[in-house]
Amino acid sequence: MDIKSLGKITDYIWEMAAEGEMRVPGRIFASEALVEELDDNVVKQIRNVACLPGIQKASIAMPDAHWGYGFPIGGVGAFDPQEGGIISMGGIGFDISCGVRTMRTGMTRDDIQPHLEKLSDRLFAVVPAGLGSEGKIRLNQQQIDDVLVGGARWAVSKGYGRKEDLIYIEEGGVMDGADPANVSSTAKQRQFREVGTLGSGNHYLEIQYVAEVYDEHVATVFGLYKDDVVISVHCGSRALGHQIGTDYLKTLAEASRKYNIAISDRELVCAPIDSPEGRKYFSAVCAGINCALANRQVISHLVREAFSDVIPKARISLLYDVSHNTCKIEEHIVGNKTKRLFIHRKGATRAFGPGRKEIPEEYRAVGQPVLIGGTMGTCSYILAGTESGMTHAFGSACHGAGRALSRTQAKKKWRGDALLRDLAGKGIIIRAHSYSGAAEEAPGAYKDVTAVVDATHKAGLAKKVAMVKPMACIKG
């Protein structure tokens, strides 16, 4: 975009003045280079979101922002139900509660290296992945309803993991307010065999090592040290979440007309939060979040089993689990008033600063762990939430590198088999269910995750704690 059209607040905070139908300004957190790379469609989406009823402070875009459905991916919007605030599918996305879970192994890079090939094969065998992948868990409709209400707590109650895991999951492993009655039978049927599966696309299971530590104090609180090995899982609510989004597009379109909500883009169909349609959709989103939390919990159990088979002395403990496609009720200060807001984070990670009661007590003094996925050929990051991030962006940060090329463009540019050989030459083991899927996720198809994270850090949204690099990656 033309950077001259923006107001420069700092080198990493830019403002788009409120004009026309915009109720609030647009606020972009990024370096000058990342701002200049922004597609005009992303700029238009930031403006469109700023026009929605009840929006607070600003229509926000993260450093990894790119074009999405309705909202930009990397978009944040806070809405006040007391001011006619809305809930929008475009602000949450189709993969409800897609997120990252990172686990410590209690082992170092040197400990793992001799077992890496065997461990990669074992994980590839026991963690179902790929388009339409199905797991060993077979559920009926009543059991799916239990998942949608119970989330990760349901999984732990069934023997998939440990009770202490729940401490280190957003919302304690379960989102209140879920109502399975507001989730279609079609959505539930699509999930009968998908609990505990990784899926495809940009989802992954990765063995990583701590390559750099930037803040030793916070890293120590998080239990992270140089050369430690961690495992990260990136996935969401699978087909059920997608179906919820699809089902509610019609409901929200009808609500937009019924309540005379002016929208600049049909992808921004929405309903007032306090309307019957808004409450119904929110309860379905909560159910989708619980599905994702249960999914990642079961996958964690499978990871523990795989490690136990190959390296019995490994001790897998949960660092944190955080989502980046959600709508949540949170309290934030706007002006001098504490408000109860519905925070839409679409490809944006919750990043609460020190002192928030929602953070596990063990981490509360330093801020919430913020897990930022990179690519299978570069690196990922662990950050911590900050007080300034609470002020700037309702406690939100980026969620990953952000795509630079579409999946179609990536497949034209890279061959999956050649890509895997190239990564193997760099010492990174890839186990993928399809060469086509691997090509779509080529590291070059993404923005520079280091540039994105540096912008996040310098904008004050979250601070860098550690960089982790891939040793092995399981892909769909």
C-alpha positions in Angstrom: 0.0 0.0 0.0 1.0 3.7 -0.3 2.6 4.3 3.1 2.2 8.0 2.6 -1.5 7.7 3.2 -1.0 6.5 6.8 -0.2 8.4 9.9 3.0 7.3 11.5 2.7 6.8 15.3 6.0 5.0 15.8 8.3 3.1 13.4 6.0 0.0 14.0 2.6 1.5 14.6 0.6 3.1 11.7 -2.8 4.6 11.6 -5.4 4.9 8.8 -7.6 7.9 9.5 -11.4 7.2 10.1 -13.1 8.4 6.9 -16.6 8.0 5.4 -18.4 5.2 7.1 -15.5 4.2 9.3 -16.4 4.4 13.0 -12.9 4.0 14.2 -9.4 4.4 12.6 -7.5 1.4 11.2 -4.4 0.5 13.1 -1.5 -1.5 11.5 1.3 -2.9 13.6 4.2 -3.6 11.2 7.6 -2.4 9.9 7.6 0.1 7.0 8.7 -2.8 4.7 5.8 -5.0 5.8 3.3 -2.2 5.4 4.5 -1.5 1.9 3.9 -5.2 1.1 0.3 -5.1 2.2 -2.1 -5.9 -0.6 -4.8 -3.3 -1.4 -7.5 -5.9 -0.6 -6.1 -6.1 3.0 -6.3 -2.3 3.3 -9.9 -2.4 2.1 -10.7 -5.1 4.6 -9.2 -3.1 7.5 -11.5 -0.2 6.4 -14.6 -2.4 6.1 -14.1 -3.8 9.6 -13.8 -0.3 11.0 -17.4 0.4 9.7 -19.0 -2.3 11.8 -21.4 -1.4 14.7 -20.0 -1.3 18.2 -16.3 -1.6 17.2 -13.9 -0.2 19.9 -10.7 1.9 19.5 -9.6 0.6 16.1 -9.8 -2.0 13.3 -6.5 -3.7 14.0 -4.1 -5.5 11.7 -1.1 -7.6 12.9 2.4 -7.7 11.2 1.5 -10.9 9.4 -1.8 -9.5 8.0 -2.9 -10.8 4.6 -6.1 -11.1 2.7 -8.8 -13.3 4.3 -12.5 -13.9 4.3 -14.2 -10.7 5.5 -11.6 -9.7 8.0 -7.9 -9.8 7.1 -6.1 -12.8 8.4 -4.2 -11.2 11.2 -7.2 -9.0 12.0 -8.5 -8.0 15.5 -11.8 -6.4 16.3 -13.3 -5.7 19.7 -17.1 -5.1 19.9 -19.2 -3.8 22.8 -22.7 -5.3 23.0 -23.8 -2.3 25.0 -23.2 -0.2 21.8 -24.8 -2.5 19.3 -21.7 -4.6 18.8 -21.8 -7.5 16.4 -20.4 -11.0 16.0 -19.1 -11.9 12.6 -18.0 -15.2 11.1 -15.5 -13.2 9.0 -13.8 -12.2 12.2 -13.3 -15.7 13.4 -12.8 -17.8 10.3 -13.7 -21.3 9.2 -11.1 -23.2 11.2 -12.5 -22.2 14.6 -9.8 -22.2 17.4 -7.0 -23.2 15.1 -4.0 -22.8 17.4 -0.6 -23.9 18.6 0.3 -26.2 21.5 3.9 -26.5 22.6 5.2 -29.3 24.9 8.5 -29.7 26.6 10.3 -33.0 26.4 12.9 -32.7 29.2 15.5 -33.6 26.7 18.2 -31.8 24.7 19.0 -31.7 21.0 21.9 -34.1 21.5 19.6 -36.5 23.4 17.0 -36.6 20.6 19.3 -36.7 17.5 20.2 -40.4 17.5 16.5 -41.3 17.7 15.1 -38.7 15.4 14.5 -40.9 12.3 12.7 -43.5 14.3 10.8 -41.0 16.3 9.7 -39.2 13.1 8.4 -42.5 11.7 6.6 -43.4 14.9 4.9 -40.0 15.1 3.9 -40.2 11.4 2.4 -43.6 12.1 0.4 -42.8 15.2 -0.8 -39.2 14.6 -3.4 -39.2 11.8 -2.7 -36.4 9.3 -3.8 -35.4 5.8 -6.9 -34.3 4.0 -9.9 -36.1 5.5 -7.8 -38.0 7.9 -9.5 -40.2 10.5 -8.4 -41.3 13.9 -9.0 -44.4 16.0 -11.5 -42.6 18.2 -15.0 -43.4 17.0 -17.8 -41.2 18.5 -21.5 -41.1 18.2 -23.6 -38.0 18.3 -24.0 -38.0 22.1 -20.3 -38.4 22.6 -19.6 -35.6 20.1 -21.9 -33.4 22.2 -19.9 -34.3 25.2 -16.7 -33.1 23.4 -18.4 -29.9 22.3 -19.3 -29.1 25.9 -16.2 -30.6 27.7 -13.3 -29.7 25.4 -9.9 -30.8 26.7 -11.4 -31.7 30.0 -13.5 -34.3 28.2 -10.3 -35.7 26.7 -8.5 -35.9 30.0 -11.5 -37.6 31.6 -11.3 -40.3 28.9 -7.6 -40.9 29.7 -6.1 -38.7 27.0 -3.6 -36.8 29.0 -3.2 -35.5 32.5 -5.3 -33.3 34.7 -2.3 -30.9 35.1 -2.4 -30.3 31.4 -5.6 -28.3 31.8 -3.8 -25.6 33.8 -1.7 -24.6 30.7 -4.6 -24.4 28.2 -6.5 -21.3 27.4 -9.8 -21.2 29.4 -8.5 -24.1 31.5 -9.2 -26.4 28.6 -12.9 -25.7 28.1 -14.9 -22.7 26.8 -18.0 -21.9 28.7 -21.2 -21.1 26.8 -21.1 -23.9 24.3 -24.4 -25.3 23.2 -24.2 -28.4 20.9 -27.9 -27.9 20.0 -26.8 -25.0 17.9 -24.3 -27.1 15.9 -25.8 -28.9 12.9 -26.0 -32.7 12.7 -23.9 -32.3 9.5 -21.1 -30.6 11.4 -21.2 -33.3 14.1 -21.2 -36.2 11.6 -18.1 -34.7 10.0 -16.3 -35.0 13.3 -17.3 -38.5 14.3 -13.8 -39.8 13.3 -11.7 -36.7 13.3 -11.0 -36.1 17.0 -7.3 -36.6 17.5 -6.3 -35.8 13.9 -3.9 -33.2 12.5 -5.5 -32.5 9.2 -3.8 -30.9 6.2 -2.8 -27.4 4.8 -0.6 -25.4 7.2 -1.2 -27.8 10.1 1.8 -29.6 11.5 3.4 -31.5 14.3 7.0 -30.4 14.7 10.0 -31.5 16.8 12.0 -28.3 17.5 15.0 -27.2 19.5 15.6 -23.9 21.3 18.1 -22.2 19.0 18.2 -18.8 20.7 17.1 -17.4 24.1 16.4 -13.6 24.1 15.0 -13.2 27.7 16.6 -15.7 30.1 14.4 -14.7 33.0 11.1 -15.3 31.2 12.5 -18.4 29.4 13.4 -19.9 32.8 9.9 -19.2 34.1 8.6 -21.0 31.0 11.0 -23.9 31.6 13.0 -23.3 28.4 16.8 -23.5 28.0 19.2 -23.4 25.0 19.1 -26.6 23.0 16.0 -28.0 24.8 13.7 -30.0 22.6 10.0 -29.1 22.4 7.1 -30.4 20.3 4.6 -28.0 18.7 1.2 -29.0 17.3 -0.7 -26.6 15.0 -4.3 -27.6 14.2 -7.9 -26.7 14.9 -11.5 -27.9 14.9 -11.2 -29.7 11.6 -14.3 -30.3 9.5 -16.7 -29.4 12.3 -15.4 -25.9 12.6 -15.5 -25.4 8.9 -19.1 -26.6 8.8 -20.2 -24.3 11.6 -18.8 -21.4 9.6 -20.6 -22.5 6.5 -23.9 -23.2 8.3 -24.0 -19.8 9.9 -23.2 -17.7 6.8 -26.9 -17.9 5.8 -28.1 -17.2 9.4 -25.9 -14.1 9.7 -26.8 -12.9 6.2 -30.4 -12.9 7.2 -29.6 -11.2 10.5 -27.7 -8.4 8.7 -30.8 -7.7 6.7 -33.2 -8.1 9.6 -31.3 -5.6 11.8 -30.4 -3.3 9.0 -26.7 -3.6 9.5 -24.8 -1.8 6.8 -21.9 -3.9 5.6 -19.3 -3.0 3.0 -18.7 -6.6 2.0 -21.0 -9.6 1.9 -18.3 -11.6 3.7 -18.9 -9.5 6.8 -22.4 -10.7 7.4 -23.1 -10.5 11.1 -25.6 -10.3 13.9 -25.9 -8.1 17.0 -24.2 -9.9 19.8 -27.3 -9.7 22.0 -29.7 -10.9 19.3 -31.0 -14.5 19.2 -29.0 -15.1 16.1 -25.8 -13.6 17.6 -26.1 -15.6 20.8 -26.8 -18.8 18.9 -23.8 -18.4 16.7 -21.5 -17.5 19.7 -22.6 -20.7 21.4 -21.7 -22.7 18.3 -18.3 -21.0 18.1 -17.7 -21.9 21.8 -18.5 -25.5 20.8 -16.0 -25.3 17.9 -13.4 -24.0 20.3 -13.9 -27.0 22.6 -13.7 -29.4 19.7 -10.2 -27.9 18.8 -9.0 -28.0 22.4 -10.1 -31.7 22.7 -8.4 -32.4 19.4 -5.0 -31.0 20.4 -5.3 -32.7 23.8 -5.8 -36.2 22.1 -2.9 -35.5 19.8 -0.7 -34.7 22.8 -1.6 -38.1 24.2 -0.6 -39.7 21.0 2.7 -37.8 21.0 3.4 -39.0 24.5 2.7 -42.6 23.4 5.1 -42.3 20.4 7.9 -40.9 22.6 7.3 -43.6 25.2 7.8 -46.2 22.4 11.0 -44.7 21.2 12.5 -42.8 24.1 11.0 -44.0 27.3 12.9 -41.4 29.5 11.2 -38.5 27.8 9.0 -36.5 30.1 6.4 -34.6 28.0 4.9 -31.6 29.8 2.7 -28.9 28.4 4.1 -25.4 28.1 1.0 -23.8 26.8 -1.9 -24.1 24.3 -3.3 -20.9 22.7 -5.7 -20.4 19.8 -5.8 -17.8 17.0 -9.2 -18.0 15.4 -11.7 -17.1 18.1 -14.3 -14.8 19.5 -14.1 -14.5 23.3 -15.7 -12.4 26.1 -12.9 -10.4 27.8 -12.6 -7.4 30.0 -10.5 -4.5 28.6 -10.0 -0.9 29.5 -11.3 1.5 26.8 -10.7 5.2 27.8 -11.0 5.1 31.5 -13.7 2.4 31.6 -13.5 -1.3 32.0 -15.7 -2.9 29.3 -16.9 -6.4 28.7 -16.1 -6.9 25.0 -16.4 -9.6 22.4 -12.8 -9.9 20.9 -12.6 -11.3 17.4 -9.1 -12.6 16.6 -8.8 -13.9 13.1 -5.3 -15.3 12.6 -4.2 -13.4 15.7 -3.1 -14.9 19.0 -4.3 -13.9 22.5 -1.2 -12.3 24.2 -2.2 -11.2 27.7 0.3 -9.2 29.7 1.5 -9.8 33.3 -1.1 -9.9 36.0 -4.1 -11.1 34.1 -6.0 -13.7 36.1 -6.5 -15.8 32.9 -2.8 -16.7 32.8 -1.6 -19.7 34.7 -0.2 -18.6 38.1 3.2 -20.0 37.2 3.5 -17.5 34.3 1.4 -14.6 35.6 4.2 -12.3 36.7 5.9 -12.4 33.2 2.9 -12.6 30.8 1.2 -15.3 28.8 3.3 -17.5 26.5 2.6 -16.5 22.9 3.3 -19.3 20.4 4.1 -18.1 16.8 4.5 -20.8 14.1 6.9 -20.3 11.3 7.6 -22.7 8.4 9.0 -26.2 8.3 12.2 -24.8 6.9 12.9 -21.7 9.0 12.0 -21.2 12.6 9.2 -20.4 15.1 9.1 -18.2 18.1 7.9 -18.2 21.7 7.0 -14.7 23.0 5.4 -13.3 26.2 2.5 -10.9 26.4 3.1 -7.4 27.5 1.2 -4.6 29.3 1.6 -2.3 26.2 0.1 -5.1 24.1 -3.0 -4.9 26.3 -3.3 -1.2 25.6 -2.5 -1.3 21.9 -4.4 -4.3 20.7 -6.6 -5.8 23.4 -3.8 -8.3 24.4 -3.3 -9.6 20.8 -0.2 -10.5 18.7 0.5 -12.1 15.3 -0.1 -15.8 14.8 2.6 -16.8 12.3 4.5 -15.8 9.2 1.5 -15.1 7.1 1.3 -16.3 3.5 3.1 -14.4 0.7 2.0 -16.7 -2.1 -1.3 -18.6 -2.5 -1.3 -22.4 -2.4 -1.8 -22.5 -6.2 1.1 -20.2 -6.8 3.3 -22.3 -4.4 2.5 -25.5 -6.2 3.5 -23.9 -9.5 6.8 -22.8 -8.1 7.9 -25.8 -6.1 7.8 -29.6 -6.4 7.1 -31.4 -3.2 9.6 -34.2 -3.7 12.4 -31.8 -4.5 11.5 -29.6 -1.5 11.6 -32.5 0.9 15.1 -33.5 -0.4 16.3 -29.9 0.0 15.1 -29.8 3.6 16.6 -33.2 4.3 19.9 -31.8 3.1 19.6 -29.1 5.8 19.1 -31.7 8.4 15.3 -31.3 8.7 13.3 -34.6 8.4 9.8 -34.2 6.8 7.2 -36.8 6.8 4.3 -35.7 4.5 1.2 -37.5 3.3 1.3 -35.7 -0.1 4.0 -34.0 -2.2 1.3 -31.5 -3.3 0.5 -30.6 0.2 4.2 -30.1 1.0 4.7 -27.8 -2.0 1.8 -25.6 -0.8 3.6 -25.2 2.5 7.1 -24.4 1.0 8.9 -22.0 3.3 9.2 -19.5 0.4 5.5 -19.2 0.2 5.4 -17.4 3.5 6.6 -14.0 4.7 9.8 -13.8 6.8 8.6 -15.0 10.2 11.6 -13.2 11.8 10.6 -9.9 10.3 7.0 -10.4 11.5 8.1 -11.3 15.0 10.6 -8.5 15.2 7.8 -6.1 14.3 5.5 -7.6 16.9 8.3 -7.2 19.5 9.2 -3.6 18.5 5.6 -2.6 18.4 5.2 -3.7 22.0 2.5 -6.3 21.3 4.6 -9.1 22.8 8.3 -9.6 23.6 10.6 -12.2 22.2 11.6 -15.0 24.6 13.0 -17.8 22.4 13.5 -18.9 18.8 13.0 -22.6 18.0 14.1 -24.4 14.9 12.7 -27.5 13.3 14.4 -30.9 13.5 11.5 -32.9 12.1 8.0 -32.1 10.8 4.9 -34.2 10.3 2.6 -32.7 7.6 -0.7 -33.7 6.2 
